[in-house]
Amino acid sequence: MQPSEPLHLRPPRHRVSPRAITWWTTQAVLLVTAVLIIPLVGLVVWPAARPWLAAGTVVAAVLGLAYVLVMPRWRFRVHRWETTDDAVYTAAGWISQEWRVAPMSRIQTVDTERGPLQQLFGLSTVTVTTASAAGALHLAGLDHVLAADLVEQLTKTTQATPGDAT
Amino acid sequence: MTGTMAEALAADWQRLDPRMLAVTPLRQLAGFLPVIAVVFVLGGQDLDGRFFGLLVGVAAVVLVGMLRWLTTRYRITPERVELRSGLLFRSARSIPRDRIRSVDLTAGPVHRVFGLSVVKVGTGEHAEGIESRELTLDAVSAAEADRLRQLLLHRLGAADRAGALPGPGFPAGAGTPFAAGAPAGVGSAPGARGGAGTETELGRLDWSWLRFAPLTVSSLAAVGAVAGAFIQFVGELGVEPAQVAELGGVSERLSAAPLWLGITVLALAVLVIAVLGALLIFVEAWWGFRLVREPGTLRIRRGLLTARSVSLEERRLRGVEVTEPLLIRVGHGARLVAVATGLGDGPSHGRGALLPPAPLDEAHRVAGLVLAEDPPATRAPLRRHPPAALRRRLVRAVLPVLLVAAVLGLAPALGLPGWLGWAALGLLPVTVLLALDAYRNLGHALTEGYLVARHGPGMRRTVALQRSGVIGWTVRQSPLQRLAGLVTLTATTAAGSGAYQVYDVGTAEGLAVAEQAVPGLLTPFLHRHPVGAPVARSAAG
């Protein structure tokens, strides 16, 4: 029980596509714009509130800009994935981080999803589900050609691996 | 699609029990009873018309029941269980027998009077498949129900542990294990049926457990529901609840009394009703409770008015959870729940209860029997989590209170009373005690077969999860956890809620537990580094 030596999770081997930075940046810009529109409209239609509304908008804009600049790069450093003969291993997150492992023998389905933005940037998200209601692994922002190969390879491997996945 | 083939084998098709011709109309009429009563009490002078109407209604209900009985057939082939029903809207259901995971029997009061029992066959799958997951036979005779249960379940048990069974000689139909009339299990001596060697008793009701009934929140909620239904029923009769009170002059006397007296009396009345209701619900639900093990299956029988029999295939069992809700915990009690695949969600929720609220020792004892481990895994000595976990809990308990107090401290400036801030500070002892309790409850252990984890302020949960039932790991770390050298380790599984957490465990220790629990899975992704190196820095590449 007592660990004899300090243990650490090593990062998975592969980074996601560098285009994921552009994808996440676009998402962040859209989100921040949507949030900023509300006080901006307020500034126009409600002159009495201008002083403090303006201050609030500036603070929100600065925070939003920091988010747009920092989040995608940070995510790119964290998001990684790896498959071995026996398991799929992913890392995700930025401020809070998460590592997930699922054994090949327990994989039930391998799906690909591509939102409009992801299609624009040639990216895919691969979702690997197990029999657990809480155990899905998401590999977000993979190059879509690579993702297609990966899905094919995972499907082959899981079909070859015995087990009823529960 | 296999219509012609099915027709060819039509000899195998069986109808539901003919007694359903009486049961279906009776149950439907019982549902209409309030309406009938209202019509007769409040209707006009035309008594003959009303009688005629009633006659037509009864005839219609009987006819519908007859049609239903005539059109419903089931059969059990070597591969499948099939059910067909309906005349205008035909439905056909078919479940492959090797997918069957549960066969539950339920008999409500009317069914029991007629000696019938509803059979529900489940596959326990989160299926995305086309085939339906459940099939209900409403209803067959109690003996046929028990025969079906044994036939459909024990085949599995036998196939699973070939040779473990004493031949095919199940006591099919022997005795009336689920017969109507006598409450199941009660009245027969504990060992009376044990002679066959196929059934071992793991637990039975002890009436002293009744003391936990008033401590269950769910029963209080049920009392609320019953009260609500009653008020609605009275309302449907056209009587205002206020009028009822008016009749006894209660409200007059109450309004004459001082306010505090009125509130006290009302509170006491609600409390007494709630406690009585909780006791009644407990007695109805758990009367004659017995938990037995048959080859490959756990079986729970209980119920006073509605007799229930739940069978749980042991092959699907991935562990157990001992939960101690705050009130029950104060009374040194606990609940025991099975962690099994296909039980967790949907209408079958709550099927996993292995015991009524019972003393903690009893919950652990039965957990040991169910898991076939002595001492039970749920009793394993747990490893404490690092002091940093305590610090996190204390900070979370203290900071919000201080913040609220500080904001309320500004209250006088807004014309609010100044003592509000101090009152908020009065919450500190409570939150700090909860934080200490939360830390004291944190712990984990690995036994030979099980991963054990405990957590919870208030409701304490101890889960023992089969190590072979773990189908993946999730390691989570927030920035504050990173600073404190902690992680939250989540074991994912196909059973129960799908994920069981070990909260705020030391990074190295948590990873070591995960590595040992499922040998080989995590090992290729671990580094053994000198102390002080950060976890999984992404800059490594």
HADDOCK unambig.tbl for C-alpha pairs under 7 A between the chains (distance, minus, plus):
assign (segid A and resid 3 and name CA) (segid B and resid 508 and name CA) 6.97 0.50 0.50
assign (segid A and resid 3 and name CA) (segid B and resid 509 and name CA) 5.94 0.50 0.50
assign (segid A and resid 3 and name CA) (segid B and resid 512 and name CA) 6.10 0.50 0.50
assign (segid A and resid 5 and name CA) (segid B and resid 528 and name CA) 6.64 0.50 0.50
assign (segid A and resid 6 and name CA) (segid B and resid 508 and name CA) 5.19 0.50 0.50
assign (segid A and resid 6 and name CA) (segid B and resid 528 and name CA) 5.95 0.50 0.50
assign (segid A and resid 6 and name CA) (segid B and resid 529 and name CA) 6.18 0.50 0.50
assign (segid A and resid 6 and name CA) (segid B and resid 530 and name CA) 6.68 0.50 0.50
assign (segid A and resid 6 and name CA) (segid B and resid 531 and name CA) 6.19 0.50 0.50
assign (segid A and resid 7 and name CA) (segid B and resid 508 and name CA) 4.60 0.50 0.50
assign (segid A and resid 7 and name CA) (segid B and resid 511 and name CA) 6.62 0.50 0.50
assign (segid A and resid 7 and name CA) (segid B and resid 526 and name CA) 6.56 0.50 0.50
assign (segid A and resid 7 and name CA) (segid B and resid 527 and name CA) 5.89 0.50 0.50
assign (segid A and resid 7 and name CA) (segid B and resid 528 and name CA) 4.85 0.50 0.50
assign (segid A and resid 7 and name CA) (segid B and resid 529 and name CA) 6.44 0.50 0.50
assign (segid A and resid 8 and name CA) (segid B and resid 508 and name CA) 6.44 0.50 0.50
assign (segid A and resid 8 and name CA) (segid B and resid 526 and name CA) 5.57 0.50 0.50
assign (segid A and resid 8 and name CA) (segid B and resid 527 and name CA) 5.13 0.50 0.50
assign (segid A and resid 8 and name CA) (segid B and resid 528 and name CA) 6.25 0.50 0.50
assign (segid A and resid 8 and name CA) (segid B and resid 529 and name CA) 6.92 0.50 0.50
assign (segid A and resid 8 and name CA) (segid B and resid 535 and name CA) 5.35 0.50 0.50
assign (segid A and resid 8 and name CA) (segid B and resid 536 and name CA) 6.35 0.50 0.50
assign (segid A and resid 9 and name CA) (segid B and resid 525 and name CA) 5.87 0.50 0.50
assign (segid A and resid 9 and name CA) (segid B and resid 526 and name CA) 4.64 0.50 0.50
assign (segid A and resid 9 and name CA) (segid B and resid 527 and name CA) 6.00 0.50 0.50
assign (segid A and resid 9 and name CA) (segid B and resid 535 and name CA) 6.25 0.50 0.50
assign (segid A and resid 9 and name CA) (segid B and resid 536 and name CA) 5.17 0.50 0.50
assign (segid A and resid 10 and name CA) (segid B and resid 525 and name CA) 5.64 0.50 0.50
assign (segid A and resid 10 and name CA) (segid B and resid 526 and name CA) 5.56 0.50 0.50
assign (segid A and resid 10 and name CA) (segid B and resid 527 and name CA) 5.78 0.50 0.50
assign (segid A and resid 10 and name CA) (segid B and resid 536 and name CA) 4.76 0.50 0.50
assign (segid A and resid 11 and name CA) (segid B and resid 536 and name CA) 5.24 0.50 0.50
assign (segid A and resid 11 and name CA) (segid B and resid 537 and name CA) 6.89 0.50 0.50
assign (segid A and resid 11 and name CA) (segid B and resid 538 and name CA) 5.99 0.50 0.50
assign (segid A and resid 77 and name CA) (segid B and resid 538 and name CA) 5.65 0.50 0.50
assign (segid A and resid 77 and name CA) (segid B and resid 539 and name CA) 6.89 0.50 0.50
assign (segid A and resid 78 and name CA) (segid B and resid 538 and name CA) 5.41 0.50 0.50
assign (segid A and resid 95 and name CA) (segid B and resid 478 and name CA) 6.72 0.50 0.50
assign (segid A and resid 95 and name CA) (segid B and resid 479 and name CA) 6.20 0.50 0.50
assign (segid A and resid 96 and name CA) (segid B and resid 477 and name CA) 5.74 0.50 0.50
assign (segid A and resid 96 and name CA) (segid B and resid 478 and name CA) 4.24 0.50 0.50
assign (segid A and resid 96 and name CA) (segid B and resid 479 and name CA) 5.98 0.50 0.50
assign (segid A and resid 97 and name CA) (segid B and resid 476 and name CA) 5.83 0.50 0.50
assign (segid A and resid 97 and name CA) (segid B and resid 477 and name CA) 5.35 0.50 0.50
assign (segid A and resid 97 and name CA) (segid B and resid 478 and name CA) 6.37 0.50 0.50
assign (segid A and resid 98 and name CA) (segid B and resid 474 and name CA) 6.82 0.50 0.50
assign (segid A and resid 98 and name CA) (segid B and resid 475 and name CA) 5.55 0.50 0.50
assign (segid A and resid 98 and name CA) (segid B and resid 476 and name CA) 4.41 0.50 0.50
assign (segid A and resid 98 and name CA) (segid B and resid 477 and name CA) 6.36 0.50 0.50
assign (segid A and resid 99 and name CA) (segid B and resid 474 and name CA) 5.59 0.50 0.50
assign (segid A and resid 99 and name CA) (segid B and resid 475 and name CA) 5.02 0.50 0.50
assign (segid A and resid 99 and name CA) (segid B and resid 476 and name CA) 6.47 0.50 0.50
assign (segid A and resid 100 and name CA) (segid B and resid 473 and name CA) 5.62 0.50 0.50
assign (segid A and resid 100 and name CA) (segid B and resid 474 and name CA) 4.38 0.50 0.50
assign (segid A and resid 100 and name CA) (segid B and resid 475 and name CA) 6.36 0.50 0.50
assign (segid A and resid 101 and name CA) (segid B and resid 472 and name CA) 5.39 0.50 0.50
assign (segid A and resid 101 and name CA) (segid B and resid 473 and name CA) 5.16 0.50 0.50
assign (segid A and resid 101 and name CA) (segid B and resid 474 and name CA) 6.49 0.50 0.50
assign (segid A and resid 102 and name CA) (segid B and resid 471 and name CA) 6.46 0.50 0.50
assign (segid A and resid 102 and name CA) (segid B and resid 472 and name CA) 4.42 0.50 0.50
assign (segid A and resid 102 and name CA) (segid B and resid 473 and name CA) 6.71 0.50 0.50
assign (segid A and resid 103 and name CA) (segid B and resid 471 and name CA) 6.77 0.50 0.50
assign (segid A and resid 103 and name CA) (segid B and resid 472 and name CA) 6.45 0.50 0.50
assign (segid A and resid 103 and name CA) (segid B and resid 521 and name CA) 6.74 0.50 0.50
assign (segid A and resid 106 and name CA) (segid B and resid 471 and name CA) 6.13 0.50 0.50
assign (segid A and resid 131 and name CA) (segid B and resid 494 and name CA) 4.89 0.50 0.50
assign (segid A and resid 132 and name CA) (segid B and resid 492 and name CA) 5.98 0.50 0.50
assign (segid A and resid 132 and name CA) (segid B and resid 493 and name CA) 4.92 0.50 0.50
assign (segid A and resid 132 and name CA) (segid B and resid 494 and name CA) 4.07 0.50 0.50
assign (segid A and resid 132 and name CA) (segid B and resid 498 and name CA) 4.84 0.50 0.50
assign (segid A and resid 133 and name CA) (segid B and resid 494 and name CA) 6.83 0.50 0.50
assign (segid A and resid 133 and name CA) (segid B and resid 498 and name CA) 4.90 0.50 0.50
assign (segid A and resid 134 and name CA) (segid B and resid 492 and name CA) 6.47 0.50 0.50
assign (segid A and resid 134 and name CA) (segid B and resid 498 and name CA) 5.31 0.50 0.50
assign (segid A and resid 134 and name CA) (segid B and resid 499 and name CA) 5.83 0.50 0.50
assign (segid A and resid 135 and name CA) (segid B and resid 472 and name CA) 6.90 0.50 0.50
assign (segid A and resid 135 and name CA) (segid B and resid 492 and name CA) 5.64 0.50 0.50
assign (segid A and resid 166 and name CA) (segid B and resid 494 and name CA) 5.55 0.50 0.50
